[in-house]
Amino acid sequence: MAKKETHIIGRLDIIDLPDLGVLNIHAKIDTGAYRSSLHCKKVHEEEGFLYFTLHTETGYQEYATKEWTQRLVKSSNGKIQKRYVIKTRIRLFSKDYNTSISLTDRSEMKNPLLVGRKVLAGKFIVDVSQKNLSYNEKKAN
């Protein structure tokens, strides 16, 4: 049986969200969070689609998806919130990982993306003394 490949990842990284066409988004790696979350604005549903606005390298851009649900999520302050959750991919170390990401206002946070343990489990070991390991590998290739 083949052994699962694991990567060492730092506490921060700059990663891609290929399904959204978003490159080089700053992310905090957080083993305390179950699900990943993404900073966005103007989240609303209309005729089966979920619309949301992200601030990307090129400015504000509106997105729409049919791949969404709503879930109850406990925020960092311990309060339960009803959030929209989208299915998408996160690219780390040149590999894509399917995941779900909750959409929320993270404007008070330093990083627009938080990567939770649902993505990390069994694939990554977090070394808090490191940062940008995936991004540095991408730049080198």
N, CA, C and O atoms as a GROMACS GRO file, in nm:
protein
  564
    1MET      N    1   0.084  -0.118   0.000
    1MET     CA    2   0.000   0.000   0.000
    1MET      C    3   0.088   0.124   0.000
    1MET      O    4   0.185   0.132   0.075
    2ALA      N    5   0.055   0.221  -0.085
    2ALA     CA    6   0.134   0.343  -0.097
    2ALA      C    7   0.111   0.434   0.023
    2ALA      O    8  -0.002   0.451   0.070
    3LYS      N    9   0.220   0.492   0.070
    3LYS     CA   10   0.212   0.586   0.182
    3LYS      C   11   0.162   0.721   0.132
    3LYS      O   12   0.203   0.767   0.025
    4LYS      N   13   0.074   0.784   0.210
    4LYS     CA   14   0.024   0.918   0.174
    4LYS      C   15   0.138   1.018   0.180
    4LYS      O   16   0.219   1.017   0.272
    5GLU      N   17   0.144   1.103   0.079
    5GLU     CA   18   0.245   1.208   0.077
    5GLU      C   19   0.198   1.324   0.164
    5GLU      O   20   0.086   1.372   0.150
    6THR      N   21   0.285   1.367   0.255
    6THR     CA   22   0.254   1.484   0.337
    6THR      C   23   0.359   1.592   0.310
    6THR      O   24   0.476   1.564   0.283
    7HIS      N   25   0.313   1.716   0.317
    7HIS     CA   26   0.401   1.831   0.300
    7HIS      C   27   0.408   1.906   0.432
    7HIS      O   28   0.313   1.904   0.511
    8ILE      N   29   0.519   1.970   0.455
    8ILE     CA   30   0.528   2.064   0.566
    8ILE      C   31   0.479   2.198   0.513
    8ILE      O   32   0.522   2.244   0.407
    9ILE      N   33   0.389   2.258   0.588
    9ILE     CA   34   0.335   2.388   0.551
    9ILE      C   35   0.355   2.482   0.670
    9ILE      O   36   0.349   2.439   0.785
   10GLY      N   37   0.378   2.608   0.642
   10GLY     CA   38   0.399   2.705   0.748
   10GLY      C   39   0.269   2.763   0.800
   10GLY      O   40   0.161   2.721   0.758
   11ARG      N   41   0.279   2.858   0.891
   11ARG     CA   42   0.161   2.920   0.951
   11ARG      C   43   0.091   3.016   0.857
   11ARG      O   44  -0.027   3.046   0.876
   12LEU      N   45   0.161   3.064   0.756
   12LEU     CA   46   0.107   3.153   0.653
   12LEU      C   47   0.151   3.103   0.517
   12LEU      O   48   0.256   3.040   0.504
   13ASP      N   49   0.071   3.131   0.414
   13ASP     CA   50   0.112   3.098   0.278
   13ASP      C   51   0.035   3.187   0.182
   13ASP      O   52  -0.058   3.257   0.220
   14ILE      N   53   0.076   3.184   0.057
   14ILE     CA   54   0.011   3.258  -0.049
   14ILE      C   55  -0.029   3.153  -0.152
   14ILE      O   56   0.056   3.092  -0.216
   15ILE      N   57  -0.160   3.132  -0.167
   15ILE     CA   58  -0.206   3.017  -0.245
   15ILE      C   59  -0.305   3.060  -0.354
   15ILE      O   60  -0.339   3.178  -0.365
   16ASP      N   61  -0.350   2.962  -0.432
   16ASP     CA   62  -0.442   2.988  -0.542
   16ASP      C   63  -0.576   2.920  -0.517
   16ASP      O   64  -0.584   2.816  -0.451
   17LEU      N   65  -0.681   2.980  -0.572
   17LEU     CA   66  -0.814   2.921  -0.576
   17LEU      C   67  -0.849   2.908  -0.724
   17LEU      O   68  -0.913   2.996  -0.781
   18PRO      N   69  -0.806   2.798  -0.788
   18PRO     CA   70  -0.816   2.788  -0.935
   18PRO      C   71  -0.958   2.795  -0.990
   18PRO      O   72  -0.977   2.851  -1.098
   19ASP      N   73  -1.057   2.740  -0.923
   19ASP     CA   74  -1.194   2.745  -0.974
   19ASP      C   75  -1.246   2.888  -0.982
   19ASP      O   76  -1.333   2.919  -1.064
   20LEU      N   77  -1.194   2.974  -0.897
   20LEU     CA   78  -1.236   3.114  -0.896
   20LEU      C   79  -1.143   3.203  -0.978
   20LEU      O   80  -1.170   3.322  -0.996
   21GLY      N   81  -1.034   3.145  -1.026
   21GLY     CA   82  -0.937   3.224  -1.102
   21GLY      C   83  -0.860   3.320  -1.014
   21GLY      O   84  -0.807   3.420  -1.063
   22VAL      N   85  -0.853   3.291  -0.885
   22VAL     CA   86  -0.784   3.379  -0.790
   22VAL      C   87  -0.644   3.323  -0.763
   22VAL      O   88  -0.628   3.209  -0.719
   23LEU      N   89  -0.545   3.406  -0.790
   23LEU     CA   90  -0.405   3.368  -0.768
   23LEU      C   91  -0.347   3.450  -0.654
   23LEU      O   92  -0.385   3.565  -0.632
   24ASN      N   93  -0.256   3.388  -0.582
   24ASN     CA   94  -0.175   3.457  -0.482
   24ASN      C   95  -0.257   3.526  -0.373
   24ASN      O   96  -0.239   3.644  -0.346
   25ILE      N   97  -0.346   3.451  -0.312
   25ILE     CA   98  -0.425   3.504  -0.202
   25ILE      C   99  -0.356   3.467  -0.071
   25ILE      O  100  -0.314   3.353  -0.052
   26HIS      N  101  -0.345   3.564   0.018
   26HIS     CA  102  -0.277   3.543   0.146
   26HIS      C  103  -0.366   3.460   0.238
   26HIS      O  104  -0.484   3.489   0.256
   27ALA      N  105  -0.306   3.356   0.296
   27ALA     CA  106  -0.382   3.262   0.378
   27ALA      C  107  -0.312   3.237   0.511
   27ALA      O  108  -0.190   3.230   0.520
   28LYS      N  109  -0.394   3.223   0.614
   28LYS     CA  110  -0.347   3.178   0.744
   28LYS      C  111  -0.381   3.030   0.754
   28LYS      O  112  -0.493   2.990   0.724
   29ILE      N  113  -0.287   2.950   0.796
   29ILE     CA  114  -0.308   2.807   0.815
   29ILE      C  115  -0.350   2.789   0.960
   29ILE      O  116  -0.276   2.827   1.051
   30ASP      N  117  -0.468   2.731   0.983
   30ASP     CA  118  -0.526   2.729   1.117
   30ASP      C  119  -0.580   2.590   1.151
   30ASP      O  120  -0.688   2.552   1.106
   31THR      N  121  -0.504   2.517   1.231
   31THR     CA  122  -0.547   2.382   1.270
   31THR      C  123  -0.662   2.386   1.371
   31THR      O  124  -0.724   2.283   1.398
   32GLY      N  125  -0.691   2.502   1.426
   32GLY     CA  126  -0.802   2.515   1.520
   32GLY      C  127  -0.936   2.531   1.450
   32GLY      O  128  -1.041   2.512   1.512
   33ALA      N  129  -0.934   2.566   1.323
   33ALA     CA  130  -1.057   2.583   1.246
   33ALA      C  131  -1.086   2.455   1.170
   33ALA      O  132  -0.996   2.397   1.109
   34TYR      N  133  -1.211   2.410   1.174
   34TYR     CA  134  -1.247   2.289   1.100
   34TYR      C  135  -1.251   2.318   0.950
   34TYR      O  136  -1.185   2.249   0.872
   35ARG      N  137  -1.327   2.417   0.911
   35ARG     CA  138  -1.347   2.448   0.769
   35ARG      C  139  -1.271   2.576   0.735
   35ARG      O  140  -1.248   2.662   0.820
   36SER      N  141  -1.233   2.587   0.610
   36SER     CA  142  -1.168   2.708   0.560
   36SER      C  143  -1.272   2.818   0.544
   36SER      O  144  -1.391   2.790   0.526
   37SER      N  145  -1.228   2.943   0.550
   37SER     CA  146  -1.319   3.055   0.529
   37SER      C  147  -1.250   3.162   0.444
   37SER      O  148  -1.129   3.181   0.450
   38LEU      N  149  -1.332   3.232   0.367
   38LEU     CA  150  -1.283   3.328   0.270
   38LEU      C  151  -1.353   3.462   0.290
   38LEU      O  152  -1.474   3.467   0.308
   39HIS      N  153  -1.274   3.569   0.288
   39HIS     CA  154  -1.330   3.703   0.301
   39HIS      C  155  -1.402   3.742   0.172
   39HIS      O  156  -1.345   3.734   0.063
   40CYS      N  157  -1.526   3.784   0.186
   40CYS     CA  158  -1.601   3.833   0.071
   40CYS      C  159  -1.709   3.930   0.117
   40CYS      O  160  -1.739   3.941   0.236
   41LYS      N  161  -1.766   3.998   0.022
   41LYS     CA  162  -1.871   4.097   0.046
   41LYS      C  163  -1.989   4.067  -0.044
   41LYS      O  164  -1.980   3.985  -0.136
   42LYS      N  165  -2.100   4.133  -0.017
   42LYS     CA  166  -2.220   4.127  -0.101
   42LYS      C  167  -2.263   3.984  -0.132
   42LYS      O  168  -2.290   3.952  -0.247
   43VAL      N  169  -2.270   3.901  -0.031
   43VAL     CA  170  -2.313   3.762  -0.049
   43VAL      C  171  -2.465   3.758  -0.051
   43VAL      O  172  -2.531   3.805   0.042
   44HIS      N  173  -2.520   3.703  -0.158
   44HIS     CA  174  -2.666   3.689  -0.166
   44HIS      C  175  -2.703   3.579  -0.265
   44HIS      O  176  -2.628   3.549  -0.359
   45GLU      N  177  -2.818   3.520  -0.242
   45GLU     CA  178  -2.867   3.416  -0.333
   45GLU      C  179  -2.979   3.473  -0.419
   45GLU      O  180  -3.059   3.556  -0.376
   46GLU      N  181  -2.983   3.423  -0.543
   46GLU     CA  182  -3.083   3.470  -0.637
   46GLU      C  183  -3.105   3.362  -0.742
   46GLU      O  184  -3.012   3.326  -0.815
   47GLU      N  185  -3.228   3.311  -0.751
   47GLU     CA  186  -3.267   3.211  -0.850
   47GLU      C  187  -3.174   3.091  -0.853
   47GLU      O  188  -3.135   3.044  -0.960
   48GLY      N  189  -3.139   3.040  -0.735
   48GLY     CA  190  -3.056   2.920  -0.725
   48GLY      C  191  -2.906   2.944  -0.730
   48GLY      O  192  -2.828   2.852  -0.705
   49PHE      N  193  -2.865   3.064  -0.761
   49PHE     CA  194  -2.722   3.098  -0.765
   49PHE      C  195  -2.684   3.173  -0.638
   49PHE      O  196  -2.765   3.244  -0.580
   50LEU      N  197  -2.559   3.155  -0.597
   50LEU     CA  198  -2.502   3.232  -0.488
   50LEU      C  199  -2.404   3.331  -0.550
   50LEU      O  200  -2.314   3.292  -0.623
   51TYR      N  201  -2.423   3.458  -0.520
   51TYR     CA  202  -2.336   3.564  -0.569
   51TYR      C  203  -2.253   3.620  -0.454
   51TYR      O  204  -2.303   3.635  -0.342
   52PHE      N  205  -2.127   3.650  -0.481
   52PHE     CA  206  -2.040   3.709  -0.380
   52PHE      C  207  -1.929   3.786  -0.449
   52PHE      O  208  -1.894   3.758  -0.564
   53THR      N  209  -1.873   3.883  -0.378
   53THR     CA  210  -1.768   3.969  -0.433
   53THR      C  211  -1.639   3.948  -0.354
   53THR      O  212  -1.637   3.951  -0.231
   54LEU      N  213  -1.530   3.926  -0.430
   54LEU     CA  214  -1.397   3.910  -0.370
   54LEU      C  215  -1.308   4.026  -0.413
   54LEU      O  216  -1.324   4.082  -0.521
   55HIS      N  217  -1.214   4.060  -0.326
   55HIS     CA  218  -1.112   4.157  -0.362
   55HIS      C  219  -0.991   4.077  -0.408
   55HIS      O  220  -0.928   4.009  -0.327
   56THR      N  221  -0.958   4.085  -0.537
   56THR     CA  222  -0.847   4.010  -0.593
   56THR      C  223  -0.732   4.104  -0.627
   56THR      O  224  -0.740   4.224  -0.600
   57GLU      N  225  -0.627   4.050  -0.685
   57GLU     CA  226  -0.512   4.131  -0.726
   57GLU      C  227  -0.552   4.240  -0.825
   57GLU      O  228  -0.487   4.344  -0.833
   58THR      N  229  -0.660   4.215  -0.901
   58THR     CA  230  -0.701   4.310  -1.004
   58THR      C  231  -0.819   4.396  -0.962
   58THR      O  232  -0.874   4.470  -1.044
   59GLY      N  233  -0.859   4.389  -0.835
   59GLY     CA  234  -0.971   4.469  -0.786
   59GLY      C  235  -1.086   4.381  -0.742
   59GLY      O  236  -1.070   4.261  -0.722
   60TYR      N  237  -1.203   4.442  -0.728
   60TYR     CA  238  -1.321   4.368  -0.684
   60TYR      C  239  -1.384   4.294  -0.802
   60TYR      O  240  -1.397   4.348  -0.911
   61GLN      N  241  -1.420   4.170  -0.776
   61GLN     CA  242  -1.482   4.089  -0.881
   61GLN      C  243  -1.598   4.010  -0.824
   61GLN      O  244  -1.589   3.954  -0.715
   62GLU      N  245  -1.709   4.006  -0.899
   62GLU     CA  246  -1.826   3.931  -0.856
   62GLU      C  247  -1.821   3.789  -0.912
   62GLU      O  248  -1.781   3.768  -1.027
   63TYR      N  249  -1.860   3.694  -0.830
   63TYR     CA  250  -1.863   3.553  -0.868
   63TYR      C  251  -2.003   3.499  -0.846
   63TYR      O  252  -2.081   3.553  -0.768
   64ALA      N  253  -2.034   3.390  -0.917
   64ALA     CA  254  -2.162   3.322  -0.900
   64ALA      C  255  -2.137   3.172  -0.906
   64ALA      O  256  -2.054   3.125  -0.984
   65THR      N  257  -2.208   3.097  -0.823
   65THR     CA  258  -2.196   2.951  -0.824
   65THR      C  259  -2.329   2.887  -0.791
   65THR      O  260  -2.412   2.944  -0.721
   66LYS      N  261  -2.346   2.766  -0.844
   66LYS     CA  262  -2.463   2.685  -0.807
   66LYS      C  263  -2.423   2.582  -0.703
   66LYS      O  264  -2.510   2.514  -0.646
   67GLU      N  265  -2.294   2.568  -0.677
   67GLU     CA  266  -2.240   2.471  -0.581
   67GLU      C  267  -2.227   2.535  -0.444
   67GLU      O  268  -2.118   2.574  -0.403
   68TRP      N  269  -2.339   2.545  -0.371
   68TRP     CA  270  -2.334   2.608  -0.240
   68TRP      C  271  -2.438   2.547  -0.148
   68TRP      O  272  -2.536   2.487  -0.191
   69THR      N  273  -2.413   2.565  -0.018
   69THR     CA  274  -2.507   2.525   0.086
   69THR      C  275  -2.500   2.632   0.195
   69THR      O  276  -2.426   2.729   0.183
   70GLN      N  277  -2.577   2.612   0.300
   70GLN     CA  278  -2.565   2.695   0.420
   70GLN      C  279  -2.537   2.603   0.537
   70GLN      O  280  -2.593   2.494   0.546
   71ARG      N  281  -2.450   2.647   0.628
   71ARG     CA  282  -2.414   2.569   0.745
   71ARG      C  283  -2.403   2.659   0.866
   71ARG      O  284  -2.378   2.779   0.854
   72LEU      N  285  -2.422   2.599   0.982
   72LEU     CA  286  -2.395   2.670   1.107
   72LEU      C  287  -2.247   2.654   1.137
   72LEU      O  288  -2.195   2.543   1.138
   73VAL      N  289  -2.180   2.765   1.163
   73VAL     CA  290  -2.036   2.767   1.186
   73VAL      C  291  -2.009   2.843   1.314
   73VAL      O  292  -2.064   2.951   1.336
   74LYS      N  293  -1.923   2.786   1.399
   74LYS     CA  294  -1.882   2.858   1.520
   74LYS      C  295  -1.763   2.945   1.484
   74LYS      O  296  -1.658   2.895   1.443
   75SER      N  297  -1.779   3.076   1.500
   75SER     CA  298  -1.673   3.171   1.465
   75SER      C  299  -1.565   3.173   1.573
   75SER      O  300  -1.579   3.109   1.678
   76SER      N  301  -1.458   3.246   1.546
   76SER     CA  302  -1.345   3.252   1.638
   76SER      C  303  -1.383   3.311   1.774
   76SER      O  304  -1.316   3.285   1.874
   77ASN      N  305  -1.491   3.390   1.778
   77ASN     CA  306  -1.534   3.447   1.906
   77ASN      C  307  -1.635   3.356   1.978
   77ASN      O  308  -1.690   3.394   2.082
   78GLY      N  309  -1.659   3.237   1.922
   78GLY     CA  310  -1.745   3.139   1.987
   78GLY      C  311  -1.892   3.149   1.951
   78GLY      O  312  -1.972   3.067   1.997
   79LYS      N  313  -1.929   3.247   1.871
   79LYS     CA  314  -2.069   3.263   1.832
   79LYS      C  315  -2.102   3.176   1.711
   79LYS      O  316  -2.020   3.159   1.621
   80ILE      N  317  -2.222   3.122   1.711
   80ILE     CA  318  -2.270   3.041   1.600
   80ILE      C  319  -2.328   3.133   1.493
   80ILE      O  320  -2.413   3.218   1.523
   81GLN      N  321  -2.283   3.116   1.369
   81GLN     CA  322  -2.333   3.197   1.258
   81GLN      C  323  -2.382   3.105   1.147
   81GLN      O  324  -2.327   2.996   1.127
   82LYS      N  325  -2.484   3.147   1.076
   82LYS     CA  326  -2.528   3.076   0.957
   82LYS      C  327  -2.450   3.135   0.841
   82LYS      O  328  -2.459   3.254   0.813
   83ARG      N  329  -2.372   3.050   0.772
   83ARG     CA  330  -2.287   3.098   0.664
   83ARG      C  331  -2.315   3.022   0.535
   83ARG      O  332  -2.358   2.907   0.536
   84TYR      N  333  -2.290   3.090   0.426
   84TYR     CA  334  -2.290   3.025   0.295
   84TYR      C  335  -2.157   2.951   0.280
   84TYR      O  336  -2.052   3.001   0.322
   85VAL      N  337  -2.163   2.833   0.221
   85VAL     CA  338  -2.044   2.751   0.200
   85VAL      C  339  -2.041   2.710   0.053
   85VAL      O  340  -2.140   2.659   0.000
   86ILE      N  341  -1.926   2.732  -0.012
   86ILE     CA  342  -1.910   2.693  -0.152
   86ILE      C  343  -1.814   2.575  -0.162
   86ILE      O  344  -1.728   2.556  -0.076
   87LYS      N  345  -1.830   2.498  -0.270
   87LYS     CA  346  -1.735   2.391  -0.301
   87LYS      C  347  -1.639   2.446  -0.404
   87LYS      O  348  -1.680   2.505  -0.504
   88THR      N  349  -1.510   2.425  -0.380
   88THR     CA  350  -1.408   2.476  -0.471
   88THR      C  351  -1.279   2.398  -0.449
   88THR      O  352  -1.276   2.300  -0.374
   89ARG      N  353  -1.172   2.442  -0.514
   89ARG     CA  354  -1.041   2.380  -0.497
   89ARG      C  355  -0.942   2.483  -0.443
   89ARG      O  356  -0.948   2.602  -0.474
   90ILE      N  357  -0.850   2.432  -0.361
   90ILE     CA  358  -0.737   2.511  -0.311
   90ILE      C  359  -0.611   2.447  -0.369
   90ILE      O  360  -0.597   2.324  -0.367
   91ARG      N  361  -0.520   2.528  -0.421
   91ARG     CA  362  -0.396   2.476  -0.478
   91ARG      C  363  -0.280   2.507  -0.382
   91ARG      O  364  -0.250   2.622  -0.353
   92LEU      N  365  -0.217   2.400  -0.336
   92LEU     CA  366  -0.100   2.407  -0.249
   92LEU      C  367   0.007   2.312  -0.303
   92LEU      O  368  -0.024   2.198  -0.336
   93PHE      N  369   0.129   2.356  -0.311
   93PHE     CA  370   0.239   2.275  -0.361
   93PHE      C  371   0.205   2.213  -0.497
   93PHE      O  372   0.230   2.095  -0.520
   94SER      N  373   0.148   2.294  -0.585
   94SER     CA  374   0.112   2.256  -0.722
   94SER      C  375   0.010   2.143  -0.731
   94SER      O  376  -0.002   2.078  -0.835
   95LYS      N  377  -0.063   2.119  -0.624
   95LYS     CA  378  -0.167   2.015  -0.624
   95LYS      C  379  -0.298   2.077  -0.580
   95LYS      O  380  -0.301   2.161  -0.489
   96ASP      N  381  -0.408   2.035  -0.644
   96ASP     CA  382  -0.540   2.086  -0.611
   96ASP      C  383  -0.610   1.995  -0.512
   96ASP      O  384  -0.604   1.873  -0.522
   97TYR      N  385  -0.676   2.058  -0.414
   97TYR     CA  386  -0.751   1.986  -0.311
   97TYR      C  387  -0.895   2.035  -0.312
   97TYR      O  388  -0.921   2.154  -0.298
   98ASN      N  389  -0.989   1.942  -0.330
   98ASN     CA  390  -1.131   1.977  -0.323
   98ASN      C  391  -1.167   2.006  -0.178
   98ASN      O  392  -1.126   1.935  -0.087
   99THR      N  393  -1.243   2.111  -0.160
   99THR     CA  394  -1.282   2.147  -0.024
   99THR      C  395  -1.408   2.233  -0.026
   99THR      O  396  -1.458   2.270  -0.132
  100SER      N  397  -1.457   2.262   0.091
  100SER     CA  398  -1.566   2.358   0.105
  100SER      C  399  -1.513   2.474   0.188
  100SER      O  400  -1.436   2.456   0.282
  101ILE      N  401  -1.556   2.593   0.151
  101ILE     CA  402  -1.508   2.716   0.215
  101ILE      C  403  -1.629   2.800   0.254
  101ILE      O  404  -1.717   2.824   0.171
  102SER      N  405  -1.633   2.844   0.379
  102SER     CA  406  -1.742   2.934   0.419
  102SER      C  407  -1.707   3.076   0.379
  102SER      O  408  -1.591   3.117   0.381
  103LEU      N  409  -1.809   3.150   0.341
  103LEU     CA  410  -1.792   3.290   0.299
  103LEU      C  411  -1.832   3.380   0.413
  103LEU      O  412  -1.941   3.367   0.469
  104THR      N  413  -1.743   3.473   0.448
  104THR     CA  414  -1.769   3.560   0.561
  104THR      C  415  -1.691   3.690   0.546
  104THR      O  416  -1.601   3.700   0.462
  105ASP      N  417  -1.724   3.788   0.624
  105ASP     CA  418  -1.652   3.915   0.626
  105ASP      C  419  -1.531   3.898   0.718
  105ASP      O  420  -1.545   3.894   0.840
  106ARG      N  421  -1.414   3.890   0.659
  106ARG     CA  422  -1.288   3.880   0.734
  106ARG      C  423  -1.209   4.010   0.725
  106ARG      O  424  -1.086   4.009   0.739
  107SER      N  425  -1.277   4.122   0.704
  107SER     CA  426  -1.208   4.249   0.685
  107SER      C  427  -1.127   4.291   0.807
  107SER      O  428  -1.032   4.369   0.795
  108GLU      N  429  -1.163   4.241   0.925
  108GLU     CA  430  -1.088   4.273   1.047
  108GLU      C  431  -0.968   4.179   1.068
  108GLU      O  432  -0.892   4.195   1.163
  109MET      N  433  -0.953   4.081   0.979
  109MET     CA  434  -0.844   3.983   0.990
  109MET      C  435  -0.730   4.023   0.897
  109MET      O  436  -0.750   4.094   0.799
  110LYS      N  437  -0.610   3.975   0.928
  110LYS     CA  438  -0.492   4.010   0.847
  110LYS      C  439  -0.492   3.939   0.712
  110LYS      O  440  -0.442   3.994   0.614
  111ASN      N  441  -0.549   3.818   0.706
  111ASN     CA  442  -0.546   3.739   0.584
  111ASN      C  443  -0.687   3.709   0.536
  111ASN      O  444  -0.773   3.670   0.615
  112PRO      N  445  -0.713   3.727   0.406
  112PRO     CA  446  -0.847   3.706   0.354
  112PRO      C  447  -0.892   3.559   0.351
  112PRO      O  448  -1.011   3.531   0.340
  113LEU      N  449  -0.798   3.466   0.360
  113LEU     CA  450  -0.831   3.324   0.356
  113LEU      C  451  -0.776   3.254   0.479
  113LEU      O  452  -0.661   3.275   0.517
  114LEU      N  453  -0.859   3.172   0.539
  114LEU     CA  454  -0.817   3.088   0.650
  114LEU      C  455  -0.831   2.943   0.601
  114LEU      O  456  -0.938   2.903   0.557
  115VAL      N  457  -0.724   2.866   0.609
  115VAL     CA  458  -0.725   2.727   0.566
  115VAL      C  459  -0.737   2.640   0.690
  115VAL      O  460  -0.648   2.639   0.775
  116GLY      N  461  -0.848   2.567   0.699
  116GLY     CA  462  -0.877   2.485   0.816
  116GLY      C  463  -0.832   2.340   0.802
  116GLY      O  464  -0.781   2.299   0.698
  117ARG      N  465  -0.852   2.265   0.909
  117ARG     CA  466  -0.801   2.129   0.914
  117ARG      C  467  -0.872   2.030   0.824
  117ARG      O  468  -0.819   1.921   0.800
  118LYS      N  469  -0.989   2.064   0.772
  118LYS     CA  470  -1.056   1.975   0.677
  118LYS      C  471  -0.968   1.956   0.552
  118LYS      O  472  -0.967   1.848   0.494
  119VAL      N  473  -0.896   2.059   0.512
  119VAL     CA  474  -0.802   2.051   0.399
  119VAL      C  475  -0.669   1.992   0.445
  119VAL      O  476  -0.606   1.915   0.372
  120LEU      N  477  -0.627   2.026   0.565
  120LEU     CA  478  -0.493   1.992   0.612
  120LEU      C  479  -0.477   1.846   0.656
  120LEU      O  480  -0.370   1.787   0.636
  121ALA      N  481  -0.580   1.789   0.714
  121ALA     CA  482  -0.572   1.657   0.779
  121ALA      C  483  -0.519   1.549   0.685
  121ALA      O  484  -0.573   1.527   0.576
  122GLY      N  485  -0.414   1.483   0.729
  122GLY     CA  486  -0.357   1.372   0.655
  122GLY      C  487  -0.270   1.411   0.537
  122GLY      O  488  -0.210   1.325   0.472
  123LYS      N  489  -0.263   1.541   0.507
  123LYS     CA  490  -0.187   1.588   0.390
  123LYS      C  491  -0.073   1.683   0.426
  123LYS      O  492   0.026   1.694   0.354
  124PHE      N  493  -0.089   1.751   0.540
  124PHE     CA  494   0.008   1.854   0.578
  124PHE      C  495   0.045   1.844   0.725
  124PHE      O  496  -0.036   1.805   0.809
  125ILE      N  497   0.169   1.880   0.753
  125ILE     CA  498   0.218   1.898   0.888
  125ILE      C  499   0.251   2.046   0.900
  125ILE      O  500   0.326   2.100   0.819
  126VAL      N  501   0.196   2.111   1.001
  126VAL     CA  502   0.215   2.255   1.016
  126VAL      C  503   0.336   2.284   1.104
  126VAL      O  504   0.346   2.237   1.217
  127ASP      N  505   0.429   2.361   1.048
  127ASP     CA  506   0.546   2.410   1.121
  127ASP      C  507   0.527   2.560   1.138
  127ASP      O  508   0.546   2.637   1.043
  128VAL      N  509   0.491   2.602   1.259
  128VAL     CA  510   0.456   2.743   1.282
  128VAL      C  511   0.576   2.837   1.268
  128VAL      O  512   0.558   2.958   1.264
  129SER      N  513   0.697   2.783   1.262
  129SER     CA  514   0.815   2.869   1.244
  129SER      C  515   0.839   2.903   1.096
  129SER      O  516   0.928   2.981   1.064
  130GLN      N  517   0.759   2.843   1.007
  130GLN     CA  518   0.776   2.863   0.863
  130GLN      C  519   0.661   2.944   0.805
  130GLN      O  520   0.556   2.958   0.867
  131LYS      N  521   0.682   2.998   0.684
  131LYS     CA  522   0.574   3.063   0.610
  131LYS      C  523   0.605   3.061   0.461
  131LYS      O  524   0.721   3.057   0.419
  132ASN      N  525   0.499   3.064   0.382
  132ASN     CA  526   0.505   3.074   0.235
  132ASN      C  527   0.582   2.960   0.167
  132ASN      O  528   0.643   2.982   0.062
  133LEU      N  529   0.578   2.841   0.224
  133LEU     CA  530   0.652   2.729   0.166
  133LEU      C  531   0.595   2.688   0.029
  133LEU      O  532   0.671   2.665  -0.065
  134SER      N  533   0.463   2.679   0.017
  134SER     CA  534   0.401   2.644  -0.111
  134SER      C  535   0.427   2.754  -0.214
  134SER      O  536   0.461   2.724  -0.329
  135TYR      N  537   0.411   2.878  -0.174
  135TYR     CA  538   0.431   2.991  -0.264
  135TYR      C  539   0.577   2.998  -0.312
  135TYR      O  540   0.603   3.020  -0.430
  136ASN      N  541   0.671   2.979  -0.221
  136ASN     CA  542   0.813   2.982  -0.260
  136ASN      C  543   0.846   2.870  -0.357
  136ASN      O  544   0.926   2.890  -0.448
  137GLU      N  545   0.785   2.753  -0.339
  137GLU     CA  546   0.806   2.642  -0.433
  137GLU      C  547   0.748   2.678  -0.570
  137GLU      O  548   0.809   2.649  -0.673
  138LYS      N  549   0.631   2.741  -0.570
  138LYS     CA  550   0.568   2.782  -0.697
  138LYS      C  551   0.656   2.884  -0.770
  138LYS      O  552   0.674   2.874  -0.891
  139LYS      N  553   0.709   2.981  -0.697
  139LYS     CA  554   0.795   3.084  -0.758
  139LYS      C  555   0.923   3.023  -0.816
  139LYS      O  556   0.974   3.070  -0.918
  140ALA      N  557   0.975   2.918  -0.752
  140ALA     CA  558   1.100   2.857  -0.794
  140ALA      C  559   1.084   2.775  -0.922
  140ALA      O  560   1.181   2.752  -0.995
  141ASN      N  561   0.962   2.731  -0.949
  141ASN     CA  562   0.939   2.644  -1.068
  141ASN      C  563   0.894   2.722  -1.188
  141ASN      O  564   0.871   2.664  -1.294
   0.00000   0.00000   0.00000
